[in-house]
Amino acid sequence: MKKQSLLSTILVLTIVAIVGLGLGSIQLAPSAYALLPPKMYTATTVVPVPTFTSSSGTCQQVTYPATYAGGPPIPTYTDTTTYSGSPWTFTGWCVADSTASSAANPCYVYQGIGYYGRCEMFMPGYNQTGLTPPTIPTEEWFHFGAVHLKPGDFLDVADTTPWMTTKGHMAMILPCEPDATPDLRLYEGIIDGGVFTMEAPPVQYLQQLSDPKDGICVYHFDVGADGTGGINPDGVTDFALINVSNHDLYLDEHDQRFTSTFSIAEGVLNTAD
């Protein structure tokens, strides 16, 4: 019980801190573009993902410069152990380790950032399912308030590291257009040094609870792993909202309607973290 309470407290504090502070601009993973309105294409560079042919070696994360003597934070890239060029110029396929599952889920790297597949080592530890004693929070609720997002800006919502969320669900009340198109879109994946595998899960619009003429819509999202060959075959750790509209969004701190529930049904402890 103490472990469950501690982990619940950590996730709640993480959510509170991230929702309050996690603002920035974001570049999207390849599959996200199929779900974005055309107006977003001109604002974001599409990452081309070719058909897999062969691997260029083992994935590795590289900081540049390798030595650090003070100054701004060092950027981290993904390339391979056999690549001799500048890390931010690497584009190609690599495997996270020598396991068969990594070979079946190679990582695609574009200009030093892994966007697709297993881009980090994954060592499954304890499995959390609905039939086992809970060791990760199974239900959370939070409110989005005092937030200003320009088009393309993002808001971090939650991070479940070191647990890989393999199956979960989110219900969100978000601002929307009169035709019920969401102005904010949920993305899930893994954000780490040299890795950015964010993708948009399928959205279900609940018209019976929504009022699009007033800009208020309710959406459901099933989140988690997308299986072998997908962008996130092992599960996800990071969840963010992105302003996919063409106008600024202001979420008033006194407006209690913009909320989200977050439930985790299955997860796997990644002992490689």
C-alpha positions as CSV (number, residue, x, y, z in Angstrom):
1,M,0.0,0.0,0.0
2,K,2.9,2.4,0.8
3,K,4.4,1.7,-2.7
4,Q,1.1,2.3,-4.4
5,S,0.5,5.5,-2.4
6,L,4.0,6.8,-3.2
7,L,3.7,6.1,-6.9
8,S,0.2,7.8,-7.0
9,T,1.7,10.8,-5.2
10,I,4.6,11.0,-7.6
11,L,2.3,10.8,-10.7
12,V,-0.1,13.5,-9.3
13,L,2.8,15.8,-8.5
14,T,4.3,15.2,-11.9
15,I,1.0,16.0,-13.6
16,V,0.5,19.1,-11.6
17,A,4.0,20.3,-12.3
18,I,3.9,19.5,-16.0
19,V,0.4,20.9,-16.6
20,G,1.6,24.1,-14.9
21,L,5.0,24.4,-16.6
22,G,5.2,22.2,-19.7
23,L,4.7,24.6,-22.5
24,G,6.7,24.6,-25.8
25,S,6.6,23.8,-29.5
26,I,6.6,20.3,-30.9
27,Q,7.5,18.3,-34.0
28,L,5.2,15.4,-34.7
29,A,5.9,11.8,-35.5
30,P,5.1,10.6,-39.1
31,S,1.7,8.9,-38.4
32,A,0.4,12.0,-36.6
33,Y,0.0,13.9,-39.9
34,A,-2.8,11.7,-41.1
35,L,-4.9,13.0,-38.3
36,L,-4.0,16.7,-38.5
37,P,-6.0,19.2,-40.5
38,P,-4.3,20.4,-43.7
39,K,-3.6,23.8,-42.2
40,M,-0.9,22.2,-40.0
41,Y,1.2,20.8,-42.8
42,T,2.7,24.2,-43.7
43,A,3.8,24.7,-40.0
44,T,5.5,21.4,-39.5
45,T,8.1,19.4,-41.3
46,V,6.8,15.9,-42.3
47,V,9.3,13.2,-41.4
48,P,9.5,10.7,-44.3
49,V,9.6,7.1,-43.2
50,P,10.7,4.8,-46.0
51,T,10.1,1.0,-46.2
52,F,12.5,-0.8,-44.0
53,T,15.3,-2.5,-45.9
54,S,18.2,-3.1,-43.6
55,S,19.7,-1.8,-40.3
56,S,22.7,0.4,-40.1
57,G,23.8,-1.0,-36.7
58,T,22.9,-0.7,-33.1
59,C,21.1,2.5,-31.9
60,Q,23.0,4.7,-29.5
61,Q,22.3,8.1,-27.8
62,V,25.0,10.7,-28.4
63,T,25.4,14.0,-26.7
64,Y,27.1,16.8,-28.6
65,P,29.6,18.1,-27.8
66,A,31.0,15.1,-26.1
67,T,32.8,17.2,-23.5
68,Y,31.0,19.9,-21.5
69,A,32.5,22.9,-19.7
70,G,29.5,24.9,-18.9
71,G,26.9,26.8,-21.0
72,P,23.5,25.8,-22.3
73,P,22.2,22.2,-22.1
74,I,23.8,19.7,-24.4
75,P,21.5,18.3,-27.2
76,T,21.2,14.5,-27.4
77,Y,20.8,12.6,-30.7
78,T,20.3,9.0,-31.8
79,D,22.7,7.4,-34.4
80,T,24.5,4.1,-34.5
81,T,27.7,2.7,-33.2
82,T,29.1,2.5,-36.8
83,Y,28.2,6.1,-37.8
84,S,31.2,8.4,-38.0
85,G,29.5,11.7,-39.1
86,S,27.9,14.4,-37.0
87,P,25.1,12.8,-34.9
88,W,22.5,15.3,-36.1
89,T,23.1,14.2,-39.7
90,F,22.3,10.5,-39.3
91,T,19.2,9.3,-41.1
92,G,18.5,5.6,-41.3
93,W,17.4,2.4,-39.4
94,C,19.0,0.9,-36.3
95,V,18.1,-1.7,-33.7
96,A,18.0,-1.0,-29.9
97,D,19.7,-4.3,-29.0
98,S,20.4,-7.9,-30.2
99,T,17.0,-9.3,-29.2
100,A,14.5,-10.7,-31.8
101,S,11.8,-8.3,-30.7
102,S,14.1,-5.3,-31.4
103,A,14.9,-6.8,-34.8
104,A,11.2,-7.0,-35.5
105,N,10.7,-3.3,-34.4
106,P,13.7,-1.4,-35.8
107,C,14.0,2.3,-35.0
108,Y,13.8,4.9,-37.8
109,V,16.1,7.9,-37.2
110,Y,15.7,11.2,-39.1
111,Q,18.4,13.8,-38.7
112,G,19.5,12.4,-35.3
113,I,16.0,11.9,-33.7
114,G,14.3,8.5,-33.5
115,Y,10.7,8.8,-34.6
116,Y,9.5,5.3,-35.2
117,G,9.8,1.9,-33.6
118,R,11.9,0.7,-30.6
119,C,14.5,3.4,-30.3
120,E,15.6,2.6,-26.8
121,M,16.4,-0.7,-24.9
122,F,13.3,-2.3,-23.4
123,M,13.7,-4.9,-20.7
124,P,10.3,-5.9,-19.4
125,G,10.1,-6.3,-15.6
126,Y,7.0,-6.6,-13.5
127,N,3.7,-6.6,-15.5
128,Q,0.8,-4.6,-14.2
129,T,-2.6,-5.8,-15.3
130,G,-6.2,-5.6,-14.0
131,L,-5.7,-9.0,-12.4
132,T,-2.6,-8.2,-10.3
133,P,-2.1,-6.0,-7.2
134,P,-1.9,-2.4,-8.4
135,T,1.6,-0.8,-8.3
136,I,0.8,2.1,-10.6
137,P,-2.0,4.6,-10.3
138,T,-5.1,3.3,-12.1
139,E,-7.1,6.5,-12.2
140,E,-6.2,10.2,-12.1
141,W,-8.2,13.5,-12.8
142,F,-6.8,16.9,-13.6
143,H,-7.9,20.3,-14.8
144,F,-6.4,22.5,-17.5
145,G,-6.4,26.1,-16.5
146,A,-4.4,29.3,-16.8
147,V,-3.0,28.1,-20.1
148,H,-2.2,30.0,-23.3
149,L,-1.3,27.9,-26.4
150,K,-0.3,29.3,-29.8
151,P,-0.9,27.2,-32.9
152,G,1.6,24.3,-32.7
153,D,2.3,24.8,-29.0
154,F,2.0,21.8,-26.7
155,L,1.2,21.1,-23.1
156,D,2.7,18.1,-21.3
157,V,0.0,16.1,-19.5
158,A,1.6,13.1,-17.9
159,D,4.8,10.9,-17.7
160,T,4.5,7.3,-16.4
161,T,8.3,6.5,-16.6
162,P,9.6,3.9,-15.8
163,W,6.3,2.3,-16.4
164,M,5.4,1.7,-20.1
165,T,1.7,2.2,-20.4
166,T,0.5,-0.7,-22.6
167,K,-3.3,-0.2,-22.2
168,G,-5.2,2.8,-20.9
169,H,-8.0,5.3,-21.5
170,M,-8.4,9.0,-21.3
171,A,-11.6,11.1,-21.3
172,M,-11.1,14.8,-22.1
173,I,-13.3,17.9,-22.3
174,L,-11.5,20.1,-24.8
175,P,-12.2,23.3,-26.8
176,C,-13.5,22.6,-30.3
177,E,-14.8,24.1,-33.5
178,P,-18.5,24.4,-34.3
179,D,-18.2,21.2,-36.4
180,A,-16.8,19.4,-33.3
181,T,-13.2,19.3,-34.7
182,P,-10.9,19.4,-31.6
183,D,-8.7,22.5,-31.2
184,L,-6.4,20.5,-28.9
185,R,-5.3,17.0,-29.9
186,L,-3.9,14.3,-27.6
187,Y,-0.6,12.7,-28.5
188,E,1.2,9.8,-26.9
189,G,4.6,8.2,-27.2
190,I,8.1,8.4,-25.8
191,I,10.1,11.6,-25.3
192,D,13.7,11.2,-24.3
193,G,17.2,12.2,-25.4
194,G,17.3,11.7,-29.2
195,V,13.8,10.0,-29.2
196,F,10.4,11.5,-30.1
197,T,7.8,8.8,-31.0
198,M,4.7,10.9,-30.5
199,E,1.6,9.8,-32.4
200,A,-2.1,10.7,-32.2
201,P,-4.4,7.9,-30.8
202,P,-7.8,7.4,-32.5
203,V,-10.4,9.9,-31.2
204,Q,-14.0,9.1,-30.3
205,Y,-16.4,12.1,-30.2
206,L,-19.2,12.0,-27.7
207,Q,-21.9,14.2,-29.2
208,Q,-24.4,13.5,-26.4
209,L,-22.2,15.3,-23.9
210,S,-20.8,18.0,-26.2
211,D,-21.8,21.5,-27.1
212,P,-19.6,22.4,-30.1
213,K,-21.6,25.7,-30.8
214,D,-20.2,26.8,-27.4
215,G,-16.8,25.4,-28.1
216,I,-17.0,22.5,-25.6
217,C,-16.5,18.9,-26.8
218,V,-16.0,15.6,-25.0
219,Y,-13.6,13.0,-26.5
220,H,-12.5,9.5,-25.5
221,F,-9.0,8.1,-26.3
222,D,-7.7,4.5,-26.0
223,V,-4.0,4.8,-25.3
224,G,-1.0,2.4,-25.0
225,A,1.1,0.1,-27.2
226,D,0.2,-0.2,-30.9
227,G,1.8,-3.6,-31.6
228,T,4.7,-5.0,-33.6
229,G,5.6,-2.7,-36.5
230,G,4.0,0.3,-35.0
231,I,5.5,3.6,-33.8
232,N,5.3,2.5,-30.1
233,P,5.4,-1.3,-30.1
234,D,6.2,-1.6,-26.4
235,G,3.9,1.1,-24.9
236,V,4.1,4.8,-24.1
237,T,5.3,7.0,-21.3
238,D,4.5,10.5,-22.3
239,F,1.2,12.2,-23.1
240,A,0.8,15.8,-24.4
241,L,-1.9,18.1,-25.9
242,I,-1.1,20.1,-29.0
243,N,-2.9,23.1,-30.3
244,V,-3.8,21.9,-33.8
245,S,-6.0,24.9,-34.6
246,N,-4.9,28.1,-36.5
247,H,-5.6,30.4,-33.6
248,D,-4.4,31.0,-30.0
249,L,-6.2,29.1,-27.2
250,Y,-6.8,30.5,-23.8
251,L,-8.0,28.1,-21.1
252,D,-9.2,30.2,-18.2
253,E,-8.2,29.0,-14.7
254,H,-11.7,29.7,-13.5
255,D,-13.4,27.6,-16.1
256,Q,-13.7,24.2,-14.6
257,R,-15.0,22.4,-17.7
258,F,-11.7,21.6,-19.4
259,T,-10.7,18.4,-17.6
260,S,-9.3,15.0,-18.2
261,T,-9.4,11.5,-16.6
262,F,-6.4,9.2,-17.0
263,S,-6.7,5.5,-16.3
264,I,-4.1,2.8,-16.7
265,A,-5.3,-0.8,-17.2
266,E,-2.0,-2.4,-18.1
267,G,1.6,-1.4,-17.8
268,V,5.1,-2.9,-17.9
269,L,8.0,-1.8,-15.7
270,N,11.0,-1.0,-18.0
271,T,14.0,-2.1,-16.1
272,A,16.3,-0.7,-18.7
273,D,15.5,2.8,-17.4
